[in-house]
């Protein structure tokens, strides 16, 4: 009644009921529109639709339709065998919210809806879901070998053929020596690297099946990979034994690098050189040749001491512009002595007035901002710490060697010097429980028997420490040079360290 904005609903007179409300029929069959996921559009909103040959993806199969504990709605997904997907929206108050989604394939019926830009399906009850037949087979049921992918790429194909590969994960994501989106997989015919579009959760020894149809095959710095693979294309099939590594010499590996790439290799009776910890490029040498073994700085074992003497190495054969080895952990290197190799550091590789940055060494400020720097005086390179002209009220910086191997008797020696003495700011410590990263968690003991420059020594005069016997240490030991000073407080003596050496007795 009323006009314009004054209109409002009014009661319907009883005398008009029969003329206004007309009886309809009930029990009518509602026939849904049968569509495929890629056929949905806005014209189907609020209609009943049916999809055939669909399934809940692995991550949504066997889970509850909604959150019954908090009575929260959930978005799940269904997919067809082409990996096209559609959201399934279920209320936390639905009577079937706590029921588990099926793990088979079949049909689903529901009311098609839209929320923002999301297309979604809302089922009415569990009778709308009929998924009891075998799930979609990856690659359409076609199983490819890893070698067939490598052959396709070598033949000029940048896109994988239709099918799926099945193999064992041979890289360990938990030790962080591979990027979290990458893994290596091996089957009976060969191996290949896989790079996902997001962080994966596949563990060492997982058997996985990977849909590779129409996926990119490309090289990154010489390493063949399945690139930009969606996580949904891979599924874990259980845990199995790792493939037996191929026993080879370095010459064998270099000769067959392309064919053996991304597979497990064991090389016996080799020596490791170039670093005292695993962090970076180590040179692996046997009687037939030499090659690189690379460890990421983020690896959990990067700071572990490299064994000395002859060792055996089990690794993944990778490539970074040249063949290289990648281990999963320090346990992949067996035999040899414990700790790092002998040490001989004179800081000649570091430019003048540059912060000390050497592989395996720690250079860290506990207080203030200054750390040890490389300096040159009278053509001599050395490490220096000083609070001169420092604006900080406190300065404390540590320069720590790599772990020193003490499996055989060793001598330690170094030289120190001071300039413009006003305080004793240098102390030398040892530790056998330093974890390679956290200085303050370690037990540091003053190094006994070392001569250190002090107030009685002339400016710039080098004072030899003398030979320090490391026989008292029964496990790898770190040597730390700690400097304490303060700019405004006047504790500004400059201290220098050079010619840090460890040699056999």
PLY file of the C-alpha trace (Angstrom):
ply
format ascii 1.0
element vertex 505
property float x
property float y
property float z
element edge 504
property int vertex1
property int vertex2
end_header
0.00 0.00 0.00
1.02 3.63 -0.23
3.10 5.32 -2.89
6.82 5.80 -3.54
9.01 5.29 -0.51
5.94 4.96 1.72
5.01 1.58 0.28
5.03 -1.34 2.70
3.80 -4.90 2.93
0.24 -5.38 4.16
-1.75 -8.42 5.22
-3.59 -10.34 2.51
-7.35 -10.49 3.11
-8.63 -14.01 3.64
-11.15 -13.57 0.86
-8.32 -13.22 -1.64
-6.28 -16.26 -0.56
-7.71 -18.66 -3.14
-7.20 -16.14 -5.89
-3.66 -15.20 -4.87
-2.03 -18.42 -3.61
-2.36 -21.28 -6.08
-1.66 -24.92 -5.30
1.33 -26.48 -7.04
2.60 -30.05 -7.41
5.13 -31.79 -5.24
7.38 -34.84 -5.47
8.61 -33.66 -8.86
11.89 -35.09 -10.14
14.59 -32.47 -10.42
16.97 -33.37 -13.24
20.42 -31.77 -12.77
22.40 -30.30 -15.62
25.31 -32.64 -16.37
28.43 -30.54 -16.82
32.20 -30.86 -16.75
34.26 -28.59 -14.51
35.52 -26.52 -17.45
31.94 -25.88 -18.65
30.75 -24.00 -15.56
29.83 -20.35 -15.96
27.60 -17.80 -14.22
24.52 -18.89 -16.16
24.46 -22.05 -14.03
24.34 -20.23 -10.68
21.56 -21.45 -8.35
20.79 -24.49 -10.50
21.24 -28.18 -9.69
24.21 -29.65 -11.53
25.99 -32.99 -11.72
29.62 -33.78 -12.45
30.79 -37.23 -13.49
34.26 -38.83 -13.32
35.50 -36.58 -10.55
37.26 -37.23 -7.24
38.51 -35.46 -4.14
42.27 -34.79 -4.59
44.62 -36.71 -2.31
44.79 -33.91 0.28
40.99 -33.71 0.47
40.18 -37.44 0.30
39.28 -39.08 3.62
38.80 -35.80 5.52
35.68 -34.29 7.09
33.47 -32.11 4.92
33.60 -29.30 7.49
34.93 -28.41 10.95
32.48 -29.95 13.41
34.46 -28.99 16.51
34.34 -25.26 15.84
31.31 -25.54 13.54
33.21 -23.73 10.83
32.50 -24.03 7.11
35.26 -25.46 4.93
36.24 -25.25 1.30
37.39 -28.57 -0.14
37.97 -29.30 -3.82
37.11 -31.92 -6.38
39.03 -32.56 -9.58
38.64 -34.38 -12.84
41.28 -36.54 -14.47
42.65 -33.47 -16.26
43.35 -31.82 -12.86
40.61 -29.18 -13.38
39.22 -28.30 -9.95
36.08 -26.88 -8.33
35.42 -25.80 -4.72
33.04 -27.85 -2.55
31.63 -25.63 0.21
30.10 -27.24 3.33
28.67 -25.59 6.43
29.99 -26.59 9.85
26.34 -26.99 10.91
25.52 -29.51 8.16
24.26 -32.84 9.52
26.99 -34.58 7.52
29.80 -32.11 8.35
31.73 -34.75 10.31
31.46 -37.43 7.62
34.57 -38.32 5.64
34.95 -37.54 1.97
35.23 -40.64 -0.28
38.56 -41.81 -1.66
37.21 -43.14 -4.94
36.00 -41.54 -8.17
32.48 -41.02 -9.44
29.74 -38.37 -9.56
28.70 -35.47 -7.37
25.48 -33.42 -7.48
24.86 -30.05 -5.90
23.66 -26.50 -6.19
26.06 -24.33 -8.16
26.94 -21.09 -6.42
29.41 -18.20 -6.55
31.16 -16.25 -3.80
33.10 -13.27 -5.06
35.11 -14.75 -7.90
35.03 -18.32 -6.51
32.81 -20.81 -8.27
31.61 -23.45 -5.83
29.27 -26.39 -5.39
27.07 -27.01 -2.35
25.80 -30.54 -1.82
22.46 -31.16 -0.10
23.29 -34.44 1.65
25.58 -37.44 1.24
23.23 -38.98 -1.35
24.60 -36.33 -3.69
28.03 -38.00 -3.60
28.60 -41.31 -5.38
32.33 -42.00 -5.70
33.02 -45.71 -5.51
35.06 -46.55 -8.61
38.84 -46.50 -9.10
40.45 -43.08 -8.97
41.98 -41.29 -11.94
45.27 -42.84 -12.88
48.16 -40.34 -13.12
49.17 -39.81 -16.70
46.01 -41.50 -17.87
47.38 -44.81 -16.64
50.50 -44.53 -18.81
53.68 -45.22 -16.80
56.88 -43.65 -18.12
60.43 -44.37 -17.07
62.67 -41.54 -15.94
65.08 -42.49 -18.72
62.32 -41.93 -21.28
62.00 -38.32 -20.04
65.75 -37.83 -20.31
65.70 -39.31 -23.81
62.82 -37.02 -24.81
64.75 -33.95 -23.63
67.95 -35.07 -25.32
65.88 -35.51 -28.48
64.86 -31.87 -28.39
61.57 -32.02 -26.49
60.97 -29.33 -23.88
57.59 -30.77 -22.85
57.15 -34.16 -21.19
55.03 -36.76 -22.98
51.71 -37.98 -21.59
52.10 -40.21 -18.58
53.46 -40.51 -15.05
56.78 -41.56 -13.53
57.23 -43.57 -10.36
60.38 -43.57 -8.27
62.08 -43.08 -4.90
63.03 -39.74 -3.35
66.81 -39.81 -2.84
67.25 -36.27 -1.39
66.61 -35.41 2.25
64.61 -32.20 2.66
65.11 -32.19 6.46
68.86 -31.47 6.27
68.28 -28.44 3.99
70.99 -29.32 1.49
68.42 -29.06 -1.27
66.09 -26.11 -1.76
62.65 -26.73 -0.20
60.94 -26.78 -3.61
63.37 -29.31 -5.10
63.96 -33.03 -4.85
65.78 -35.81 -6.67
63.89 -38.95 -7.69
65.34 -42.21 -9.02
63.87 -45.35 -10.60
65.49 -48.46 -12.06
66.36 -46.60 -15.28
67.78 -43.31 -14.00
67.18 -40.17 -11.98
65.89 -36.65 -12.46
65.51 -33.43 -10.46
62.02 -32.08 -9.76
61.25 -28.44 -9.00
57.79 -27.81 -7.57
55.88 -24.52 -7.59
55.76 -24.58 -3.77
57.47 -26.20 -0.78
56.97 -29.98 -0.83
56.77 -32.49 2.04
58.26 -35.61 0.44
60.84 -37.38 2.58
63.94 -39.38 1.84
62.81 -42.91 0.85
59.27 -41.93 -0.13
57.99 -43.73 -3.20
56.14 -41.14 -5.26
54.13 -41.12 -8.45
54.32 -37.93 -10.48
52.01 -36.86 -13.30
54.34 -35.33 -15.91
52.03 -34.91 -18.90
52.81 -31.66 -20.73
55.10 -30.46 -17.95
58.25 -28.45 -18.67
61.56 -30.26 -19.15
64.48 -27.84 -18.91
68.03 -27.46 -17.65
69.16 -25.20 -14.83
72.91 -24.62 -15.00
73.24 -27.98 -16.75
70.93 -29.99 -14.45
67.88 -31.51 -16.16
64.68 -30.95 -14.19
60.93 -31.23 -14.39
60.25 -27.56 -13.81
57.35 -25.66 -12.19
55.49 -28.84 -11.27
52.25 -28.32 -9.26
52.29 -30.12 -5.91
48.98 -31.74 -6.85
50.78 -33.67 -9.61
52.72 -35.77 -7.08
51.48 -38.29 -4.54
53.30 -40.35 -1.93
52.85 -44.11 -2.24
54.65 -45.27 0.91
58.22 -45.71 2.15
60.68 -48.04 0.40
64.39 -48.80 0.49
66.72 -46.35 -1.21
68.24 -47.46 -4.53
71.64 -49.08 -4.11
74.28 -46.49 -5.00
76.45 -47.14 -8.04
80.09 -47.85 -7.04
82.39 -45.83 -9.25
85.64 -43.90 -9.51
85.71 -40.17 -10.13
86.82 -40.81 -13.69
83.80 -43.11 -14.14
81.50 -40.41 -12.78
82.88 -37.66 -15.00
82.80 -39.91 -18.06
79.17 -40.92 -17.49
77.91 -37.70 -15.85
74.95 -37.15 -18.18
73.70 -40.74 -17.99
74.16 -41.01 -14.21
72.90 -37.51 -13.32
70.48 -37.35 -10.35
71.30 -40.87 -9.15
73.10 -42.18 -6.06
76.87 -42.70 -6.36
79.47 -44.15 -3.99
83.14 -43.27 -4.49
85.61 -45.06 -2.24
89.03 -44.11 -0.93
88.88 -40.38 -1.65
90.28 -37.35 0.16
88.43 -34.09 0.80
90.29 -30.79 0.59
89.80 -27.05 0.27
87.70 -26.50 3.41
87.70 -27.54 7.05
83.89 -27.68 7.23
81.37 -28.90 4.67
80.08 -25.40 3.91
80.82 -24.63 0.23
82.85 -26.42 -2.44
85.06 -29.29 -1.32
87.42 -30.99 -3.75
86.97 -34.77 -3.85
90.05 -36.60 -5.13
90.83 -40.23 -5.83
93.52 -41.95 -7.88
91.62 -41.28 -11.13
90.76 -37.59 -10.83
88.99 -34.85 -8.88
85.58 -33.17 -8.76
83.54 -30.82 -6.57
81.20 -31.70 -3.70
78.89 -28.78 -2.81
77.08 -28.12 0.49
74.67 -25.23 1.00
75.39 -22.81 3.84
71.83 -23.49 5.05
72.46 -27.24 5.43
72.16 -28.49 9.00
75.64 -30.04 8.77
77.38 -27.17 6.95
79.48 -26.29 10.01
80.48 -29.90 10.69
84.19 -30.64 10.45
85.41 -32.41 7.33
87.06 -35.79 8.04
90.73 -36.13 7.20
92.46 -38.95 5.39
90.84 -41.51 3.10
87.03 -41.61 3.19
84.12 -43.08 1.25
81.42 -40.74 -0.09
77.84 -41.63 -1.01
76.18 -38.73 -2.81
73.72 -37.61 -5.46
75.36 -36.75 -8.76
74.18 -33.25 -9.63
75.33 -30.52 -12.01
76.06 -26.82 -11.68
77.79 -25.90 -14.92
79.91 -29.00 -14.26
79.25 -32.33 -12.53
79.17 -32.07 -8.73
78.25 -34.25 -5.75
75.58 -33.44 -3.16
75.35 -35.36 0.12
72.28 -35.60 2.36
74.23 -35.42 5.62
77.71 -35.65 7.08
76.96 -39.35 7.70
77.24 -39.89 3.93
81.00 -39.47 4.39
82.49 -42.43 6.24
85.99 -43.23 7.47
88.91 -40.87 7.90
89.83 -38.84 10.96
87.45 -36.59 12.85
87.47 -32.81 12.74
88.91 -30.52 10.09
92.20 -30.61 8.26
95.36 -28.68 9.20
95.06 -24.89 9.25
97.24 -22.19 7.70
95.62 -18.76 7.57
97.47 -15.49 6.90
94.43 -13.50 5.63
96.15 -12.68 2.33
92.98 -13.49 0.33
90.96 -10.68 1.93
91.15 -7.09 0.60
92.43 -4.37 2.91
89.90 -2.81 5.32
87.33 -5.53 4.64
85.42 -7.59 7.21
86.89 -11.07 7.62
84.75 -13.59 5.74
86.34 -17.00 5.32
84.66 -20.33 4.71
84.23 -22.20 7.99
85.22 -19.21 10.15
82.93 -17.24 12.47
83.31 -13.45 12.75
80.64 -12.14 15.11
79.88 -9.07 17.23
78.42 -9.94 20.63
78.29 -6.25 21.62
78.40 -3.27 19.30
78.58 -3.40 15.52
82.29 -3.80 14.77
83.83 -7.16 13.87
87.33 -8.31 12.91
88.64 -6.71 9.71
91.48 -7.46 7.32
94.24 -4.84 7.36
97.57 -4.39 5.61
100.63 -2.72 7.20
104.10 -2.80 5.72
102.83 -5.25 3.03
101.69 -7.71 5.70
98.05 -8.88 5.80
96.44 -9.62 9.18
93.14 -9.57 11.11
92.50 -6.59 13.39
89.94 -5.62 16.02
89.87 -2.13 17.52
87.52 0.21 19.35
89.44 3.31 18.18
86.96 6.00 17.09
84.08 3.62 17.89
80.90 5.40 19.02
79.54 2.36 20.85
79.85 2.21 24.64
80.74 -1.50 24.49
82.47 -3.62 21.88
82.94 -7.40 21.91
83.81 -9.34 18.78
84.89 -12.97 18.24
86.95 -14.50 15.44
86.66 -18.30 15.56
88.57 -20.87 13.51
86.94 -23.86 11.84
86.95 -27.06 13.90
90.50 -28.39 14.21
91.15 -32.09 13.76
92.91 -33.60 16.79
92.69 -37.25 15.78
96.46 -37.07 15.37
98.87 -35.01 17.58
98.93 -31.33 16.55
100.65 -28.04 17.33
98.82 -24.70 17.21
100.66 -21.41 16.68
99.83 -17.81 15.76
101.17 -14.29 16.11
99.65 -11.25 17.82
100.51 -7.59 17.91
99.12 -4.45 19.55
99.16 -0.78 18.65
98.53 2.30 20.80
98.10 0.25 23.94
95.70 1.51 26.65
94.14 -1.77 27.78
94.49 -5.56 27.50
91.64 -6.31 25.14
92.59 -9.64 23.57
91.98 -13.13 24.95
92.23 -16.55 23.29
89.83 -19.40 24.10
89.11 -22.99 23.06
85.87 -24.95 22.87
84.93 -28.53 22.04
81.15 -28.08 22.31
80.69 -25.06 20.02
77.89 -25.88 17.54
79.32 -23.69 14.82
76.73 -20.92 15.17
75.79 -19.92 18.74
78.82 -18.56 20.62
77.02 -18.02 23.91
75.80 -21.62 24.19
79.35 -23.00 24.03
81.82 -23.58 26.86
84.92 -21.44 26.26
88.13 -22.14 28.17
91.16 -19.78 28.17
93.93 -21.20 26.02
96.88 -21.96 28.31
100.49 -21.51 27.24
100.12 -18.89 24.53
102.12 -15.66 24.52
99.97 -12.65 23.56
101.08 -9.10 22.80
100.56 -6.63 25.66
101.63 -3.33 27.18
105.32 -4.22 27.29
105.51 -4.82 23.55
106.26 -2.10 21.02
103.61 -0.87 18.64
103.15 -3.23 15.67
105.70 -5.73 17.02
104.62 -9.30 16.34
104.72 -11.68 19.29
104.83 -15.41 18.45
102.47 -17.49 20.57
104.90 -20.39 20.70
103.86 -23.97 19.94
100.68 -24.85 21.80
100.12 -28.57 22.28
96.57 -29.67 21.39
97.10 -33.15 22.82
94.76 -32.42 25.74
91.77 -32.28 23.36
90.08 -35.57 22.52
87.59 -34.17 19.99
87.57 -31.39 17.35
88.39 -28.04 18.93
87.62 -24.45 17.94
90.04 -21.60 18.74
88.51 -18.15 19.37
90.15 -14.73 19.47
87.96 -12.40 21.56
88.43 -8.63 21.59
86.74 -6.36 24.17
86.92 -2.57 24.07
84.89 0.65 24.12
85.22 3.82 22.10
83.83 6.49 24.46
85.33 4.66 27.47
88.86 4.93 26.09
89.55 1.18 25.82
90.81 1.54 22.27
93.93 -0.62 21.90
94.17 -2.17 18.43
94.90 -5.91 18.45
96.10 -7.94 15.51
96.26 -11.68 14.76
98.15 -13.40 11.95
99.71 -16.66 10.74
97.26 -18.99 12.51
98.62 -22.47 11.88
97.90 -26.06 12.93
100.49 -28.67 11.99
101.30 -32.27 12.75
103.62 -32.91 15.70
0 1
1 2
2 3
3 4
4 5
5 6
6 7
7 8
8 9
9 10
10 11
11 12
12 13
13 14
14 15
15 16
16 17
17 18
18 19
19 20
20 21
21 22
22 23
23 24
24 25
25 26
26 27
27 28
28 29
29 30
30 31
31 32
32 33
33 34
34 35
35 36
36 37
37 38
38 39
39 40
40 41
41 42
42 43
43 44
44 45
45 46
46 47
47 48
48 49
49 50
50 51
51 52
52 53
53 54
54 55
55 56
56 57
57 58
58 59
59 60
60 61
61 62
62 63
63 64
64 65
65 66
66 67
67 68
68 69
69 70
70 71
71 72
72 73
73 74
74 75
75 76
76 77
77 78
78 79
79 80
80 81
81 82
82 83
83 84
84 85
85 86
86 87
87 88
88 89
89 90
90 91
91 92
92 93
93 94
94 95
95 96
96 97
97 98
98 99
99 100
100 101
101 102
102 103
103 104
104 105
105 106
106 107
107 108
108 109
109 110
110 111
111 112
112 113
113 114
114 115
115 116
116 117
117 118
118 119
119 120
120 121
121 122
122 123
123 124
124 125
125 126
126 127
127 128
128 129
129 130
130 131
131 132
132 133
133 134
134 135
135 136
136 137
137 138
138 139
139 140
140 141
141 142
142 143
143 144
144 145
145 146
146 147
147 148
148 149
149 150
150 151
151 152
152 153
153 154
154 155
155 156
156 157
157 158
158 159
159 160
160 161
161 162
162 163
163 164
164 165
165 166
166 167
167 168
168 169
169 170
170 171
171 172
172 173
173 174
174 175
175 176
176 177
177 178
178 179
179 180
180 181
181 182
182 183
183 184
184 185
185 186
186 187
187 188
188 189
189 190
190 191
191 192
192 193
193 194
194 195
195 196
196 197
197 198
198 199
199 200
200 201
201 202
202 203
203 204
204 205
205 206
206 207
207 208
208 209
209 210
210 211
211 212
212 213
213 214
214 215
215 216
216 217
217 218
218 219
219 220
220 221
221 222
222 223
223 224
224 225
225 226
226 227
227 228
228 229
229 230
230 231
231 232
232 233
233 234
234 235
235 236
236 237
237 238
238 239
239 240
240 241
241 242
242 243
243 244
244 245
245 246
246 247
247 248
248 249
249 250
250 251
251 252
252 253
253 254
254 255
255 256
256 257
257 258
258 259
259 260
260 261
261 262
262 263
263 264
264 265
265 266
266 267
267 268
268 269
269 270
270 271
271 272
272 273
273 274
274 275
275 276
276 277
277 278
278 279
279 280
280 281
281 282
282 283
283 284
284 285
285 286
286 287
287 288
288 289
289 290
290 291
291 292
292 293
293 294
294 295
295 296
296 297
297 298
298 299
299 300
300 301
301 302
302 303
303 304
304 305
305 306
306 307
307 308
308 309
309 310
310 311
311 312
312 313
313 314
314 315
315 316
316 317
317 318
318 319
319 320
320 321
321 322
322 323
323 324
324 325
325 326
326 327
327 328
328 329
329 330
330 331
331 332
332 333
333 334
334 335
335 336
336 337
337 338
338 339
339 340
340 341
341 342
342 343
343 344
344 345
345 346
346 347
347 348
348 349
349 350
350 351
351 352
352 353
353 354
354 355
355 356
356 357
357 358
358 359
359 360
360 361
361 362
362 363
363 364
364 365
365 366
366 367
367 368
368 369
369 370
370 371
371 372
372 373
373 374
374 375
375 376
376 377
377 378
378 379
379 380
380 381
381 382
382 383
383 384
384 385
385 386
386 387
387 388
388 389
389 390
390 391
391 392
392 393
393 394
394 395
395 396
396 397
397 398
398 399
399 400
400 401
401 402
402 403
403 404
404 405
405 406
406 407
407 408
408 409
409 410
410 411
411 412
412 413
413 414
414 415
415 416
416 417
417 418
418 419
419 420
420 421
421 422
422 423
423 424
424 425
425 426
426 427
427 428
428 429
429 430
430 431
431 432
432 433
433 434
434 435
435 436
436 437
437 438
438 439
439 440
440 441
441 442
442 443
443 444
444 445
445 446
446 447
447 448
448 449
449 450
450 451
451 452
452 453
453 454
454 455
455 456
456 457
457 458
458 459
459 460
460 461
461 462
462 463
463 464
464 465
465 466
466 467
467 468
468 469
469 470
470 471
471 472
472 473
473 474
474 475
475 476
476 477
477 478
478 479
479 480
480 481
481 482
482 483
483 484
484 485
485 486
486 487
487 488
488 489
489 490
490 491
491 492
492 493
493 494
494 495
495 496
496 497
497 498
498 499
499 500
500 501
501 502
502 503
503 504
